[in-house]
């Protein structure tokens, strides 16, 4: 999932597209403050996770058995996404205790 406010902020779009052609990688893009036409999703990343459209677009489900999620960006988004993922049974990844959610402080 690559979520940004509008299309002008889609950094690394070409690189992600090239990687997805070389490896089994599916990139799902979401615009939170702009109109988006398919295949792009529209809305906050928390909304598209909660309403199922993220997993539908990716063709995969997020589960503790199969997923590891990296969250990076707005601290409020990271906190909200973490709560949604905790509710699905995923846990924070720590050095001494492997989990499913890795976060990076963006600012």
C-alpha positions in Angstrom: 0.0 0.0 0.0 1.4 3.3 -1.0 -0.9 6.0 0.5 -0.5 9.7 -0.2 -2.7 12.8 -0.3 -2.6 13.4 -4.0 -0.9 12.0 -7.1 1.9 14.6 -7.1 3.2 12.9 -3.9 3.6 9.5 -5.4 7.3 9.3 -4.9 9.0 6.1 -6.2 6.1 5.2 -8.4 8.3 4.2 -11.3 10.6 2.2 -9.1 7.7 0.3 -7.4 6.3 -0.4 -10.8 9.6 -1.8 -12.1 10.0 -3.9 -9.0 6.5 -5.3 -9.4 7.4 -6.5 -12.9 10.6 -8.2 -11.6 9.3 -9.8 -8.4 6.1 -11.1 -6.9 5.1 -7.6 -5.6 1.7 -6.0 -5.9 1.6 -2.2 -5.3 -1.8 -0.8 -4.3 -2.0 3.0 -4.3 -4.4 5.2 -2.3 -5.1 8.9 -2.6 -6.6 10.4 0.6 -7.4 13.9 -0.6 -7.9 13.6 -4.4 -10.2 11.9 -6.7 -8.8 8.5 -7.7 -9.8 6.4 -10.7 -9.2 2.6 -10.6 -6.8 1.0 -10.1 -6.1 3.7 -7.5 -8.1 3.7 -4.2 -9.6 6.8 -2.7 -9.7 7.6 1.0 -7.5 7.3 4.0 -5.5 4.1 4.3 -7.3 3.3 7.6 -10.6 3.5 5.7 -9.6 1.3 2.8 -8.3 -1.3 5.3 -11.4 -1.2 7.4 -13.8 -1.4 4.5 -12.0 -4.2 2.8 -11.1 -2.4 -0.4 -7.3 -2.6 0.3 -7.3 -6.4 0.5 -9.7 -6.7 -2.5 -7.3 -4.5 -4.6 -4.3 -6.5 -3.4 -5.9 -9.8 -4.0 -4.7 -10.9 -0.5 -5.8 -10.8 3.1 -3.9 -9.5 6.1 -3.6 -12.1 8.8 -1.2 -13.0 11.6 -0.3 -16.3 9.8 0.8 -14.7 6.5 1.5 -11.0 7.0 4.1 -8.6 8.0 3.2 -4.9 7.7 5.6 -1.9 7.6 4.0 1.4 8.6 5.8 4.6 7.8 4.4 8.2 7.7 2.1 10.4 9.6 2.3 9.4 13.3 -1.5 9.5 13.6 -1.9 7.2 10.7 0.7 4.8 12.1 -1.2 4.7 15.4 -4.6 4.2 13.8 -3.4 1.5 11.4 -1.6 -0.3 14.3 -4.9 -0.4 16.3 -6.7 -1.8 13.3 -4.1 -4.4 12.8 -3.9 -5.3 16.5 -7.7 -5.9 16.4 -6.9 -8.5 13.6 -4.5 -10.4 15.9 -1.2 -8.9 14.5 1.4 -7.8 17.0 4.3 -5.3 17.1 7.6 -6.7 15.9 10.3 -6.4 18.5 13.9 -7.6 18.5 13.3 -10.2 21.2 9.8 -11.1 20.2 8.9 -11.4 16.5 5.7 -9.9 15.4 3.8 -8.7 12.3 4.0 -4.9 12.5 7.1 -2.8 12.0 6.9 1.0 12.3 9.1 3.9 11.4 8.9 7.3 12.9 8.6 9.7 10.0 8.6 13.0 12.0 
